[in-house]
Amino acid sequence: MRELVRYGKTSAPENLKYRIMHQIQTEQALKSRQEFPTRRRQENIWGEFKTIFGIMYAVLAAIAAGAFFIRGKDCFLSTQFWNTVIVVASVFSIFWMITCLDSHLREKKEKKLLSKKDKAGE
């Protein structure tokens, strides 16, 4: 009985596993191409936000510490100190805005290139 079952089985072609894996990878690539850019952009914006404003607060802390050690606590009430804080915060905010704009334009360009590739592949 075992021999009959053994001879009756048909074997799969050698490259079947390769073809199945290739199809799965292709489907995953197409699926991630559609869903991934929006999630990646949101993660990228938050990462840039944390980095840029983290550095800004470190710079402001260094300025505050330097001002405190040079002039004492009365320096924190001066307009010169607060003007410096406003200028530093403005520069970092503008830098973050430019970074977000650049990221948006790059994503838009990538989508345009992908749509051209998809149209050329059809």
Backbone bond lengths (Angstrom), bond angles and torsions (degrees), N, CA, C in turn:
res aa  C-N    CA-C-N  psi(-1)  N-CA   C-N-CA  omega(-1)  CA-C   N-CA-C  phi
1 M - - - 1.452 - - 1.532 110.13 -
2 R 1.330 116.08 -43.16 1.461 120.19 179.25 1.522 111.09 -61.96
3 E 1.307 116.07 -40.32 1.464 119.66 -179.23 1.519 110.76 -66.57
4 L 1.300 117.70 -36.94 1.457 120.18 177.51 1.536 111.18 -65.08
5 V 1.327 115.44 -41.62 1.464 119.29 178.93 1.525 109.73 -66.93
6 R 1.338 117.38 -41.86 1.453 122.25 -179.11 1.529 110.71 -61.81
7 Y 1.321 117.75 -42.04 1.463 120.68 -179.57 1.530 111.91 -76.01
8 G 1.303 116.74 -24.98 1.453 120.40 -177.98 1.530 113.67 -80.67
9 K 1.330 116.57 -15.93 1.462 119.53 -179.47 1.516 110.24 -73.17
10 T 1.315 114.49 139.66 1.467 118.85 173.59 1.527 107.65 -99.89
11 S 1.279 115.74 137.76 1.461 119.19 -178.26 1.531 109.53 -93.57
12 A 1.320 114.58 150.06 1.463 120.55 179.82 1.526 109.33 -78.05
13 P 1.314 117.10 151.09 1.463 119.69 176.88 1.536 110.71 -61.64
14 E 1.306 116.34 157.22 1.452 121.62 -176.40 1.536 112.44 -62.45
15 N 1.295 116.75 -38.49 1.461 119.00 -174.50 1.531 113.19 -91.87
16 L 1.319 119.16 11.87 1.458 121.86 -178.95 1.525 111.17 -63.67
17 K 1.320 116.47 -45.12 1.461 120.51 -179.94 1.529 109.79 -61.45
18 Y 1.301 117.28 -41.76 1.467 121.67 179.32 1.526 110.28 -62.97
19 R 1.322 117.52 -44.09 1.455 120.93 -179.07 1.515 111.75 -65.09
20 I 1.333 117.52 -40.63 1.466 121.51 179.40 1.527 109.89 -65.10
21 M 1.334 117.62 -46.45 1.460 121.05 179.71 1.536 110.75 -63.01
22 H 1.323 116.55 -39.08 1.457 120.49 178.56 1.530 110.72 -63.56
23 Q 1.333 116.57 -41.32 1.461 120.16 178.85 1.525 110.73 -65.60
24 I 1.322 118.31 -41.49 1.469 121.61 179.33 1.525 110.13 -63.56
25 Q 1.321 117.09 -44.17 1.463 120.46 179.48 1.523 111.33 -63.87
26 T 1.315 116.56 -39.37 1.457 120.22 179.29 1.526 110.31 -64.98
27 E 1.326 117.34 -43.84 1.463 120.75 178.69 1.527 111.02 -62.98
28 Q 1.330 117.32 -41.03 1.456 120.43 178.70 1.524 111.03 -65.46
29 A 1.315 117.09 -39.42 1.467 120.31 179.44 1.522 110.49 -65.03
30 L 1.322 117.15 -42.73 1.459 120.03 179.19 1.520 111.12 -68.01
31 K 1.317 116.95 -38.96 1.453 121.19 -179.99 1.525 110.27 -66.94
32 S 1.328 117.14 -45.13 1.457 119.47 -178.70 1.514 111.24 -69.67
33 R 1.312 118.49 -28.72 1.458 121.61 178.05 1.526 109.99 -64.60
34 Q 1.324 117.02 -32.12 1.449 120.29 -178.41 1.530 111.63 -82.27
35 E 1.330 118.46 -37.62 1.456 121.49 -172.98 1.520 113.57 -96.84
36 F 1.305 118.31 -28.94 1.456 122.47 -168.42 1.525 115.14 -71.41
37 P 1.335 121.96 -39.60 1.463 120.15 -173.16 1.522 114.54 -58.96
38 T 1.323 119.43 -38.64 1.464 119.25 -178.78 1.520 110.60 -68.83
39 R 1.321 117.36 -41.45 1.454 120.29 178.76 1.519 110.23 -67.02
40 R 1.340 116.86 -41.17 1.452 121.10 -179.76 1.516 110.17 -63.37
41 R 1.317 117.52 -40.38 1.471 121.13 -179.74 1.517 110.34 -64.19
42 Q 1.333 118.27 -42.75 1.459 120.37 179.62 1.526 111.10 -64.28
43 E 1.331 116.79 -43.22 1.459 120.06 178.25 1.519 110.49 -64.95
44 N 1.326 116.54 -38.38 1.452 121.54 -179.31 1.528 110.90 -65.74
45 I 1.323 117.10 -42.19 1.468 120.69 -179.99 1.526 110.36 -64.43
46 W 1.332 117.32 -43.71 1.469 119.14 179.61 1.519 111.50 -67.24
47 G 1.317 116.72 -36.41 1.462 119.57 177.42 1.515 111.40 -64.69
48 E 1.335 116.34 -43.04 1.463 120.42 177.47 1.523 110.60 -65.25
49 F 1.316 116.36 -40.70 1.468 120.78 179.34 1.523 110.18 -58.97
50 K 1.323 116.63 -50.30 1.467 120.70 -179.00 1.519 111.13 -61.56
51 T 1.314 117.18 -42.93 1.456 120.71 -177.80 1.520 111.54 -66.59
52 I 1.320 116.93 -51.70 1.465 120.60 -175.51 1.524 111.37 -65.40
53 F 1.320 117.02 -46.67 1.456 118.12 -178.12 1.529 111.93 -77.14
54 G 1.310 118.28 -24.13 1.464 120.39 171.71 1.521 110.98 -64.38
55 I 1.332 115.81 -43.63 1.462 119.96 176.57 1.529 110.20 -65.87
56 M 1.328 116.95 -38.47 1.461 120.24 178.24 1.524 111.10 -59.27
57 Y 1.335 116.96 -46.46 1.460 119.53 -179.70 1.524 111.31 -67.13
58 A 1.321 117.67 -32.09 1.462 119.97 175.81 1.534 110.33 -66.40
59 V 1.332 117.11 -41.99 1.469 121.21 177.40 1.528 110.38 -64.19
60 L 1.331 116.73 -43.21 1.466 119.66 178.47 1.526 111.72 -64.20
61 A 1.322 116.88 -37.28 1.464 120.14 177.23 1.529 110.53 -65.87
62 A 1.328 117.07 -39.58 1.463 120.47 177.92 1.530 110.82 -65.82
63 I 1.324 116.85 -40.85 1.471 120.67 178.05 1.527 109.82 -64.45
64 A 1.325 116.65 -43.85 1.464 120.34 -179.88 1.522 110.93 -64.74
65 A 1.329 116.85 -42.06 1.466 119.85 179.02 1.523 110.75 -64.98
66 G 1.332 116.78 -43.29 1.461 119.84 178.32 1.517 111.93 -62.93
67 A 1.320 116.89 -42.70 1.463 121.11 179.13 1.523 110.95 -65.18
68 F 1.309 116.94 -38.34 1.466 120.47 -179.96 1.525 110.80 -66.55
69 F 1.332 117.00 -43.25 1.464 119.33 -178.42 1.529 112.23 -72.65
70 I 1.324 117.60 -28.34 1.468 119.95 -178.81 1.527 111.37 -84.02
71 R 1.336 117.73 -47.09 1.466 120.53 -173.05 1.529 114.53 -114.98
72 G 1.300 118.28 -9.50 1.461 119.86 -179.97 1.508 111.93 90.32
73 K 1.343 115.63 -172.86 1.461 119.74 -174.26 1.522 113.70 -72.98
74 D 1.320 118.52 -17.77 1.468 120.65 178.00 1.521 112.01 -68.26
75 C 1.307 117.24 -19.33 1.469 121.57 -179.92 1.531 111.18 -64.48
76 F 1.320 116.80 -30.10 1.467 120.35 -177.51 1.536 112.30 -68.19
77 L 1.294 117.28 -17.11 1.464 121.14 179.30 1.526 112.22 -94.02
78 S 1.325 117.80 -6.42 1.466 120.29 -176.45 1.526 111.10 -79.45
79 T 1.327 115.29 151.40 1.462 120.15 178.94 1.537 110.91 -71.49
80 Q 1.318 116.80 -29.43 1.469 119.99 179.10 1.530 110.61 -61.96
81 F 1.326 117.04 -42.27 1.469 120.99 178.69 1.517 110.60 -63.94
82 W 1.331 117.39 -46.08 1.459 120.63 -177.42 1.523 111.69 -70.27
83 N 1.334 117.77 -32.66 1.463 119.92 173.68 1.527 110.71 -63.60
84 T 1.320 116.24 -40.22 1.468 120.32 177.22 1.528 110.67 -63.19
85 V 1.320 116.88 -43.23 1.470 121.16 179.02 1.530 110.18 -62.14
86 I 1.324 116.84 -42.99 1.475 120.87 -179.88 1.520 111.02 -65.35
87 V 1.328 117.03 -41.54 1.467 120.08 179.54 1.528 110.48 -64.87
88 V 1.325 117.66 -44.62 1.476 120.60 179.66 1.522 110.07 -62.79
89 A 1.320 118.03 -46.21 1.466 121.38 179.38 1.527 110.99 -62.31
90 S 1.324 117.21 -39.64 1.468 120.48 179.31 1.520 111.63 -65.98
91 V 1.324 116.63 -43.25 1.468 120.42 179.78 1.524 110.47 -61.74
92 F 1.323 117.57 -45.96 1.467 119.95 179.79 1.529 111.57 -67.18
93 S 1.322 117.66 -35.74 1.470 120.17 177.81 1.518 111.44 -66.34
94 I 1.329 116.29 -42.24 1.467 119.76 177.53 1.519 110.47 -64.75
95 F 1.332 116.59 -39.53 1.463 120.25 177.51 1.529 110.75 -61.44
96 W 1.346 117.27 -41.48 1.458 120.38 178.70 1.517 110.58 -65.74
97 M 1.336 117.14 -39.91 1.458 120.71 178.62 1.533 110.69 -62.18
98 I 1.325 116.90 -43.74 1.464 120.68 179.12 1.527 110.13 -64.30
99 T 1.320 117.37 -39.44 1.462 121.42 178.52 1.529 110.93 -63.36
100 C 1.326 117.23 -42.62 1.473 120.86 178.14 1.525 110.85 -64.89
101 L 1.318 116.79 -41.75 1.459 120.96 178.71 1.524 110.62 -63.05
102 D 1.316 116.63 -43.62 1.464 120.60 178.50 1.525 111.01 -62.94
103 S 1.321 116.92 -42.43 1.466 120.91 178.20 1.528 110.79 -62.12
104 H 1.314 116.67 -42.10 1.470 121.12 179.50 1.529 110.66 -63.80
105 L 1.331 116.54 -44.08 1.469 119.94 -179.40 1.534 111.35 -66.62
106 R 1.311 117.29 -37.17 1.474 120.07 176.80 1.518 111.23 -64.54
107 E 1.339 116.46 -43.32 1.462 119.98 179.35 1.524 110.69 -63.37
108 K 1.317 116.03 -40.80 1.463 120.56 178.84 1.529 110.46 -62.91
109 K 1.332 116.69 -40.68 1.457 121.58 178.53 1.529 110.93 -65.79
110 E 1.348 116.59 -41.51 1.472 120.54 178.03 1.520 111.17 -61.86
111 K 1.333 117.12 -43.40 1.460 120.51 179.11 1.518 110.81 -62.54
112 K 1.321 116.07 -39.47 1.457 120.35 179.58 1.530 110.37 -64.60
113 L 1.342 116.82 -43.06 1.455 120.74 178.70 1.529 111.78 -65.67
114 L 1.355 116.31 -39.82 1.465 120.34 178.83 1.525 110.86 -65.51
115 S 1.323 116.47 -39.79 1.469 118.64 179.91 1.529 110.14 -67.80
116 K 1.325 117.42 -34.89 1.470 120.11 176.48 1.530 110.43 -66.03
117 K 1.349 116.37 -41.31 1.471 119.69 178.18 1.509 111.06 -63.96
118 D 1.349 116.03 -42.17 1.458 119.65 179.92 1.535 111.47 -63.55
119 K 1.330 116.53 -39.88 1.466 120.30 179.49 1.520 110.41 -69.10
120 A 1.329 117.43 -36.01 1.454 120.57 179.04 1.519 110.90 -71.67
121 G 1.325 117.43 -29.70 1.465 120.92 179.83 1.508 113.52 -77.50
122 E 1.309 117.77 -17.83 1.479 120.62 -177.27 1.466 112.90 -76.08
